[in-house]
């Protein structure tokens, strides 16, 4: 069967302004891809992150330029496909991820099987966190109210008022917290001080406390910290993991950074080899991207797959999220359909 490829740019709006240590947005543009073979329609999503690459216009231009080459990619050989994608689109991990996901979805649909089953995963997933972005203190009560169904909160820090944020949150809830600094603490002393006062706040782990370039300082912080240290901006591609041994306790795998499900599976294998705990995370993605990452969710100790519940107008249906419990379905491929 001949294949057809199309795409569209979709704007999704967040329920609250989503702010981290280096950026703040109220909406995001996403490139949604469709791959058809006359019988099945597969989905992929590119959610580019400004820290790593250009935006959706650049992705659309690349798709326009190389559409014919994309249609020649292997459906049944993920390794050769990923190698080809990395050569074709070295400047866009998000586009690699969208296309790899697209072909995996078609693969699963042709075999009438969900990808989690094809990958040897299962449907028993740990509870996902719900993210509270940086905000004015006055907005925190409303955010905590919105997060009422979720037992685990992921808190974004990296400001000059981090203490006030935590105090405001603790005035509203005693839930387990996970703290993500997004490289916001710039010195080892600052990171040690931040870690010390978080120890008493029922924090489960600390994610990317310092800039990725300061790996030696992060290793020293790990020696100091009783809280596990988890890599995010340091943990981008499979080849990064070996260099993180001794600096981190765990790594965060995100499709839009690593280049798709094929590389995410490699990162799972390497994490097991190097002794890292695994978190599976996301950008602000629709249910296409979240459903894709969730196919590997049972391999993770921690999940942060809340991107689709942080947006107000997700145009797709896929995995469910009931109070942080990610619910995989038995539909073939990603199990995604338009809302």
C-alpha positions in Angstrom: 0.0 0.0 0.0 1.3 3.5 -0.8 1.6 5.9 2.1 0.3 9.5 2.4 1.6 12.1 4.7 0.0 15.3 5.9 0.4 17.7 8.8 -1.2 20.7 10.5 -0.2 23.2 13.1 -2.5 23.2 16.1 -2.4 25.8 18.9 -3.3 24.6 22.4 -4.0 26.9 25.4 -2.8 26.2 28.9 -5.2 26.2 31.9 -2.7 28.5 33.7 0.3 30.4 32.4 3.1 27.7 32.3 6.2 29.3 33.7 9.6 27.7 34.4 13.0 29.2 35.4 13.7 30.3 31.8 10.4 30.9 30.0 6.6 31.5 30.4 3.8 30.7 27.9 0.0 30.6 27.9 -0.3 28.7 24.6 1.9 26.4 22.5 1.9 25.5 18.8 2.2 21.8 17.9 2.7 20.1 14.6 0.4 17.2 14.2 1.3 14.6 11.6 -0.9 12.0 9.9 0.3 8.9 8.0 -2.2 6.9 6.0 -1.9 3.6 4.1 -5.5 3.5 2.7 -6.6 1.4 5.7 -5.1 2.9 8.8 -4.4 6.5 9.9 -1.5 7.0 12.2 -0.6 10.0 14.4 2.5 11.8 15.5 3.2 15.1 17.3 6.1 17.5 17.3 6.3 19.7 20.4 9.5 21.6 19.9 11.3 23.1 23.0 13.0 26.5 22.5 15.9 25.4 24.6 16.9 22.8 22.0 15.6 23.9 18.6 13.5 26.3 16.5 9.7 26.3 16.4 6.9 24.9 14.3 7.6 27.0 11.2 11.0 25.4 10.9 9.5 21.9 11.3 6.9 22.6 8.6 9.7 23.8 6.3 11.6 20.6 6.9 8.6 18.5 6.2 7.9 20.3 3.0 11.5 19.8 1.9 11.8 16.1 2.7 8.3 14.7 2.4 9.2 12.2 -0.3 12.2 10.9 1.7 9.9 10.5 4.8 7.5 8.3 2.8 10.4 6.0 2.0 11.3 5.3 5.6 11.0 1.7 6.9 7.9 0.8 8.8 9.2 -2.5 10.1 12.8 -1.6 10.9 12.9 1.0 13.7 16.7 1.0 14.0 17.3 1.9 10.4 14.5 4.4 10.4 15.9 6.2 13.5 19.3 6.3 11.9 17.8 7.8 8.8 15.7 10.3 10.8 18.8 11.6 12.7 20.6 12.1 9.4 17.6 13.8 7.8 16.7 16.1 10.7 19.7 16.6 13.0 18.4 20.0 14.0 15.0 18.9 15.3 14.6 16.2 17.9 10.9 17.0 18.1 10.4 16.2 14.4 12.4 13.0 14.8 10.1 12.1 17.7 6.9 12.9 15.7 8.0 10.8 12.7 9.2 7.9 14.8 5.9 7.9 16.7 4.0 8.1 13.5 5.6 5.0 12.1 5.3 3.1 15.3 1.6 3.9 15.5 1.1 2.6 11.9 3.2 -0.5 12.8 0.9 -1.2 15.8 -2.3 -0.6 13.9 -1.2 -3.0 11.1 -0.7 -5.7 13.8 -3.9 -4.8 15.6 -1.9 -4.5 18.9 -1.2 -1.7 21.3 2.4 -0.5 21.4 2.7 -1.1 25.1 2.1 -4.8 24.4 4.5 -4.9 21.4 7.2 -3.2 23.6 6.8 -5.9 26.4 5.4 -3.3 28.8 2.2 -3.6 30.8 -0.7 -1.4 31.9 0.3 -1.2 35.6 1.7 2.3 35.9 2.8 4.3 39.0 0.9 7.5 39.7 2.0 10.5 37.6 2.7 13.9 39.1 0.8 17.1 38.3 2.9 20.2 37.6 2.6 23.6 39.3 4.5 26.1 37.2 6.2 29.2 38.6 3.6 32.0 39.3 2.8 34.9 41.4 2.0 33.8 45.0 -1.5 35.0 44.7 -2.2 32.4 41.9 -1.0 29.4 44.0 -4.3 28.6 45.8 -6.1 28.4 42.5 -3.5 26.1 41.1 -3.6 23.9 44.1 -7.3 23.7 43.8 -7.1 22.7 40.2 -4.7 19.9 41.3 -7.0 18.6 44.0 -7.4 15.1 42.3 -3.7 14.6 42.1 -1.7 13.2 45.1 1.8 14.1 43.8 2.7 17.6 42.7 5.7 18.6 40.7 6.8 22.2 41.7 8.8 24.4 39.4 11.5 26.5 41.1 14.5 28.5 40.1 13.4 32.0 41.2 14.6 34.5 43.7 11.5 33.7 45.8 11.6 29.9 45.9 11.1 29.8 49.6 7.9 31.8 49.3 6.6 29.5 46.6 7.1 26.4 48.8 5.6 28.2 51.9 2.5 29.2 49.9 2.1 25.7 48.6 2.5 24.2 52.1 -0.2 26.6 53.3 -2.6 24.8 51.0 -1.5 21.2 51.0 0.8 18.6 52.6 1.0 16.4 49.4 4.3 14.8 48.3 6.3 17.3 46.2 8.8 16.7 43.4 10.9 19.8 42.7 12.2 20.8 39.3 14.6 23.7 39.2 15.2 23.6 35.4 18.8 24.7 35.8 17.8 27.7 37.9 20.3 27.4 40.7 23.6 28.7 39.4 26.2 27.9 42.1 26.9 24.9 44.2 26.3 26.9 47.4 22.9 28.1 46.2 22.0 24.5 45.3 23.2 23.2 48.7 21.1 25.8 50.5 18.1 25.1 48.4 18.4 21.4 49.0 18.8 21.8 52.8 15.5 23.6 53.2 13.7 21.3 50.9 14.6 18.2 53.0 12.0 19.2 55.6 9.2 19.8 53.0 8.3 16.2 52.1 10.1 16.4 48.8 10.6 13.1 46.9 13.5 14.2 44.6 15.2 17.2 43.0 15.3 17.5 39.2 18.0 19.3 37.3 19.0 21.7 40.1 21.9 23.3 38.2 22.9 24.1 34.5 23.7 21.0 32.5 27.2 22.5 31.8 28.0 22.3 35.6 28.1 18.5 35.8 31.0 18.5 38.3 29.1 20.7 40.7 26.0 18.5 40.3 28.1 15.4 41.2 29.2 17.3 44.4 25.6 18.2 45.2 24.6 14.6 44.8 27.3 13.6 47.4 25.8 16.3 49.7 22.1 15.7 49.1 19.9 13.1 50.9 17.3 13.8 48.1 17.8 11.8 44.9 19.0 14.0 42.0 17.3 13.4 38.6 18.7 14.6 35.3 16.5 16.4 32.7 18.5 18.9 30.6 21.5 16.7 31.0 19.5 13.6 29.9 18.7 14.3 26.3 19.8 11.5 24.1 20.9 7.8 24.6 24.6 8.8 24.2 24.3 11.2 27.2 23.7 8.6 29.9 27.2 7.1 30.3 28.6 10.6 31.2 26.0 11.1 34.0 27.2 8.1 36.1 28.1 9.5 39.5 26.3 12.8 39.0 22.7 11.6 39.1 20.5 9.0 40.7 17.9 9.0 37.9 17.2 10.4 34.4 14.1 11.9 32.8 13.2 10.5 29.4 11.2 12.8 27.1 10.3 11.9 23.5 10.7 15.5 22.3 14.3 15.5 23.5 15.5 12.0 22.7 14.0 11.7 19.2 11.1 9.3 19.7 10.1 5.9 21.0 13.0 4.0 19.4 15.6 6.1 21.3 13.4 6.1 24.5 13.6 2.3 24.5 17.4 2.6 24.1 17.5 4.9 27.1 15.5 2.5 29.2 18.0 -0.2 28.4 21.0 2.0 29.2 19.4 3.2 32.4 19.2 -0.4 33.6 22.8 -0.9 32.6 24.1 2.1 34.4 21.8 1.8 37.4 19.7 4.9 36.9 16.1 5.2 38.1 13.8 6.3 35.3 11.3 9.1 35.1 9.2 9.5 32.0 8.2 13.1 31.3 6.8 15.3 28.7 6.5 18.8 27.3 3.1 20.5 27.1 1.8 17.9 24.6 -1.6 16.8 23.4 -2.8 13.2 24.0 -0.8 12.1 21.0 2.5 12.8 22.6 1.4 11.7 26.1 -0.1 8.5 24.8 3.1 7.7 23.0 5.4 8.1 26.1 2.9 6.2 28.2 3.4 3.1 26.1 6.7 2.7 27.9 5.4 3.9 31.2 5.6 0.6 33.1 9.5 0.7 32.9 9.6 3.9 35.0 9.9 4.4 38.7 8.4 7.9 38.3 6.0 9.4 35.8 5.4 13.0 34.9 2.9 12.6 32.1 0.5 15.5 32.7 1.1 17.6 29.6 -2.4 16.9 28.2 -4.2 17.7 31.4 -2.4 21.0 31.7 -3.9 22.3 28.5 -7.5 23.5 28.3 -8.4 22.3 24.7 -6.7 19.0 23.9 -8.0 18.1 20.5 -7.3 14.3 20.9 -8.3 11.4 23.1 -5.8 8.8 24.1 -4.6 7.6 27.5 -6.7 8.6 30.5 -5.5 10.4 33.5 -7.6 10.0 36.7 -6.0 11.7 39.6 -2.6 10.9 38.2 -3.4 7.3 37.3 -2.5 7.0 33.7 -4.9 4.6 32.0 -3.7 2.8 28.9 -6.2 1.3 26.5 -6.2 -1.8 24.3 -6.6 0.0 21.0 -3.9 -0.7 18.4 -0.9 1.5 18.1 -1.0 4.6 20.3 -4.7 4.2 20.9 -5.4 7.9 19.9 -8.3 9.4 18.0 -9.6 13.0 17.4 -11.8 14.3 20.2 
